[in-house]
Amino acid sequence: KDVEFIDSYYYNKLEYTRFSSSVGKFVGFTEYGVRNAAAWNNDPSILSAMKAQKEAVCLHNVPVYYSNVL
C-alpha cells in the first residue's frame, strides 16, 4: 500500500512528462510534456496499462525486496 509506480520521460536531461500511480495520470512539466500528457490521459487504454504496471512490476517484487533487506 506504500508502493508508488513512477514512469518519467526525459529529453536532454529534462523531465517533460511523468506518470505517477498515486496521481493516476500523466503530468507534463514542459509545453511538449503537457501536450503529451493531455493526449495520453485521454486514452483509456494507455492509462489502464500504466495503472496495471504497479501490480505487475512493483507489488510483485515487494516480498523479494523485503526478504533481502530484513
Backbone torsions as a table, in degrees:
resi	resn	phi	psi	omega
1	LYS	NA	-20.4	178.3
2	ASP	-97.1	14.9	-176.7
3	VAL	-96.7	137.7	177.7
4	GLU	-128.5	133.1	176.1
5	PHE	-97.7	125.6	178.4
6	ILE	-126.4	128.9	176.6
7	ASP	-122.7	108.5	-176.2
8	SER	-105.0	146.0	178.9
9	TYR	-118.4	127.9	-175.9
10	TYR	-123.4	150.9	169.7
11	TYR	-144.2	126.3	-176.8
12	ASN	53.7	44.7	177.7
13	LYS	64.3	17.2	179.4
14	LEU	-117.2	121.7	178.4
15	GLU	-73.7	124.0	-179.4
16	TYR	-111.1	-22.8	178.3
17	THR	-148.8	147.2	177.5
18	ARG	-143.6	139.0	168.4
19	PHE	-106.2	129.8	176.9
20	SER	-124.3	130.3	-178.8
21	SER	-69.0	-23.9	177.4
22	SER	-73.1	-31.7	176.1
23	VAL	-83.5	-38.2	177.8
24	GLY	85.6	13.2	178.4
25	LYS	-156.3	172.8	176.6
26	PHE	-82.9	144.9	176.5
27	VAL	-127.2	131.3	179.6
28	GLY	-97.8	143.7	-179.3
29	PHE	-113.7	-14.8	175.6
30	THR	-124.9	173.9	178.7
31	GLU	-59.4	-44.9	177.9
32	TYR	-64.3	-40.8	-180.0
33	GLY	-66.3	-37.1	178.4
34	VAL	-65.2	-40.8	177.7
35	ARG	-64.9	-43.9	177.8
36	ASN	-63.3	-45.2	-179.4
37	ALA	-60.3	-41.8	179.5
38	ALA	-63.4	-42.7	179.9
39	ALA	-66.7	-43.6	-179.0
40	TRP	-70.0	-34.1	178.5
41	ASN	-70.6	-23.0	178.3
42	ASN	-85.0	-3.7	179.4
43	ASP	-105.7	106.0	-176.1
44	PRO	-63.1	-28.1	-179.2
45	SER	-70.3	-37.3	178.0
46	ILE	-68.3	-44.2	179.9
47	LEU	-63.1	-43.1	-179.8
48	SER	-67.5	-34.8	177.4
49	ALA	-66.5	-40.8	179.8
50	MET	-69.4	-38.6	178.2
51	LYS	-66.0	-32.6	178.6
52	ALA	-72.1	-21.0	-179.9
53	GLN	-64.4	-29.6	178.5
54	LYS	-61.4	-45.5	179.7
55	GLU	-72.0	-38.4	-175.6
56	ALA	-73.4	-38.1	-174.3
57	VAL	-101.6	-52.8	-170.6
58	CYS	-78.7	-58.7	-173.1
59	LEU	-65.2	-27.5	178.3
60	HIS	-67.0	-34.1	-175.0
61	ASN	-96.3	-8.1	-177.9
62	VAL	-59.1	-47.7	179.4
63	PRO	-60.5	-34.2	178.8
64	VAL	-65.9	-46.5	-179.4
65	TYR	-65.4	-42.9	179.8
66	TYR	-63.1	-41.1	-179.6
67	SER	-66.0	-32.7	177.8
68	ASN	-75.3	-33.7	-179.3
69	VAL	-77.8	-42.7	-176.9
70	LEU	-85.2	NA	NA
